């Protein structure tokens, strides 16, 4: 039995379950509207987090090629 706090729900959303576990979650979702609603909320949160990371990647300046141990260029 699944409830909305089951960690397998987020693992399912992220594609981290093996085939058998994913099938169990899929079957539970078919008959449980509370789980369906929770999955939709989790999808919205994951989407928002992805959007934030993508926007940060686009606005963060690149450091170019810097290797650990390279002396600063102004020395």
Buried (B, 14 or more C-beta within 10 A) or exposed (E): EBEBEBEBBBBBBEEEBEEEEBEBBEEBBEEBEEBBEBBEEBEEEEEEEEEEEEEEEEEEEEEEEEEEEEEEEEE
